[in-house]
Amino acid sequence: MEAKALPLSLLKNITDDFSNNNEIGRGGFAVVYKGLLENGAVAVKKLSDMSVTDERRFLGEVVCLMKAKHQNIVRFLGYCSDTQGQWVDYNGKSVMGDVRQRLLCFEYLPNRSLDKYIKDASLQWRKCFQIIKGVCEGLHFLHTKNIVHSDLKPANILLDNDMVPKIADFGISRCFDGKQTHTVTANITGSMGYLAPEVFYGKISFKSDIFSLGVIIIEILTGHKDYPDVKDVRRLHGPRYRLDAHYSSFYFDHSLNLRRYISHN
């Protein structure tokens, strides 16, 4: 189903007027609430202060989400763009001002985000592989639609009941036009530890997402996002997933070489 416009009254009602008791997540630009419907739960993302920049971010996120339909991307259900006039005090005078409410509605994923499991020693290799594979497939789909996520990290990868990963939070994503492969900006945004080196110089591209993906894979396998030595990775990986030495050596020799290639390019 296509995402559709939703009335503010509905989103207020299902979140108990955005009650703190229903808050399930918070970021720099928005607060996420759990909303209860008759047939299940949804997640409602309420953007914070709505400046001109925030308005552009909201519109950009909606555009990206409309194009991002994949089993490994969080399902976008609808949006709300509400503006109402309200009397406010300004320099000692009562004036009519616009109060903007911008909200997004998504499927609710009960198993929270990947960062809650990243250091869980009970997470077996098969499940880790399925998570890595799902994130790769979701990111590949985004890139085929000319979408650069720009903030790929475990906290933005949600898990459903079967631990299927779904990429979320497109607040700073960019939709490229045609054959565009990169852009340059003075406004550097993203999460430290997952940003590609070129992003610090303002260059954003599909490769930026691949760098972030490499960090996530290393973090899933080792429990941290540092640049580990091959021997250290094998030591951490072996007891955790009970792989035989031959497979472990083959896998990590190749995956770490790929990670180093990404980091230098």
Salt bridges, closest charged atoms under 4 A:
GLU2 OE2 - LYS69 NZ 2.56
GLU23 OE1 - ARG26 NH2 2.96
ASP54 OD1 - ARG57 NH1 2.73
GLU55 OE1 - ARG100 NH1 3.95
GLU55 OE1 - ARG102 NE 3.01
GLU61 OE2 - LYS45 NZ 2.84
GLU107 OE2 - LYS166 NZ 3.83
ASP115 OD2 - LYS116 NZ 3.53
GLU137 OE2 - LYS133 NZ 2.69
ASP169 OD1 - LYS45 NZ 3.28
ASP209 OD2 - HIS143 NE2 2.93
ASP226 OD2 - HIS224 ND1 3.53
ASP232 OD1 - ARG235 NH2 3.89
ASP253 OD1 - ARG234 NH2 2.83
